[in-house]
């Protein structure tokens, strides 16, 4: 049996993961369920788990900060997360496992099988790679080259307010009231800007988070941008957006 600990500040998520493990991963026994990183530090010391399911986003101390507080790490890790794209990239880079919430049964079983296979191999080097990648500042690129009908137009990133989908084109609104029609889909533009402070808040809109002036409540709500324009927020993106706008709030 593999001794495991679940660390997540959301009781419902703990309950769901615990139930899935009991039903579909009989090789795992849950030694403790912790609702905070502080509790987890004590539980790890007490139970010496072989496997830890670790939530990334928690108030006061997140999952990565928890790992940095531990004197040594002699257990396997499976991260759990709802949305943090940059963290997911860092985890992939270091070859550690993660599960996106809501957790899928088959993905959980695959991650547990990988953990079983890895239990004989130490993690410190992978964790070192992870933390280096995570805290490495994003590339200091100040401009992006946008393909237009006339050619490439170099645009400073901090002048972009929002991007709107228009079939196979994207309309980009700039601070000087200029609008650029780019011969790329919004998904392609999103991929170009994913390492910067831009977020897809609707299937038709991508916004610069620094240029949001107001969020107005609603089913999904809508944003008032720095140029006075209004951008709809989809219901599926609302929670993710509010977490980004209020990073310290649980």
Rosetta blueprint (number, residue, H / E / L):
1 X L
2 X E
3 X E
4 X E
5 X E
6 X E
7 X E
8 X L
9 X L
10 X L
11 X H
12 X H
13 X H
14 X H
15 X H
16 X H
17 X H
18 X H
19 X H
20 X H
21 X H
22 X H
23 X H
24 X H
25 X L
26 X L
27 X L
28 X E
29 X E
30 X E
31 X E
32 X E
33 X E
34 X E
35 X L
36 X L
37 X H
38 X H
39 X H
40 X H
41 X H
42 X H
43 X H
44 X H
45 X H
46 X H
47 X H
48 X L
49 X L
50 X L
51 X E
52 X E
53 X E
54 X E
55 X E
56 X L
57 X L
58 X L
59 X L
60 X L
61 X L
62 X L
63 X H
64 X H
65 X H
66 X H
67 X H
68 X H
69 X H
70 X L
71 X L
72 X L
73 X L
74 X L
75 X L
76 X E
77 X E
78 X E
79 X E
80 X E
81 X E
82 X L
83 X L
84 X L
85 X H
86 X H
87 X H
88 X H
89 X H
90 X H
91 X H
92 X H
93 X H
94 X L
95 X L
96 X L
97 X E
98 X E
99 X E
100 X E
101 X L
102 X L
103 X L
104 X L
105 X H
106 X H
107 X H
108 X H
109 X H
110 X H
111 X H
112 X H
113 X H
114 X H
115 X H
116 X H
117 X H
118 X H
119 X L
120 X L
121 X L
122 X L
123 X L
124 X H
125 X H
126 X H
127 X H
128 X H
129 X H
130 X H
131 X H
132 X H
133 X H
134 X H
135 X H
136 X L
137 X L
138 X L
139 X L
140 X L
141 X L
142 X L
143 X E
144 X E
145 X E
146 X E
147 X E
148 X L
149 X L
150 X L
151 X L
152 X E
153 X E
154 X E
155 X E
156 X E
157 X H
158 X H
159 X H
160 X E
161 X E
162 X E
163 X E
164 X E
165 X E
166 X E
167 X L
168 X L
169 X E
170 X E
171 X E
172 X E
173 X E
174 X E
175 X L
176 X L
177 X L
178 X L
179 X E
180 X E
181 X E
182 X E
183 X L
184 X L
185 X L
186 X H
187 X H
188 X H
189 X H
190 X H
191 X H
192 X H
193 X H
194 X L
195 X L
196 X L
197 X L
198 X E
199 X E
200 X E
201 X E
202 X E
203 X L
204 X L
205 X E
206 X E
207 X E
208 X E
209 X H
210 X H
211 X H
212 X E
213 X E
214 X E
215 X E
216 X E
217 X L
218 X L
219 X L
220 X L
221 X L
222 X E
223 X E
224 X E
225 X E
226 X L
227 X L
228 X L
229 X L
230 X E
231 X E
232 X E
233 X L
234 X L
235 X H
236 X H
237 X H
238 X H
239 X H
240 X H
241 X H
242 X H
243 X H
244 X H
245 X H
246 X L
247 X L
248 X L
249 X L
250 X L
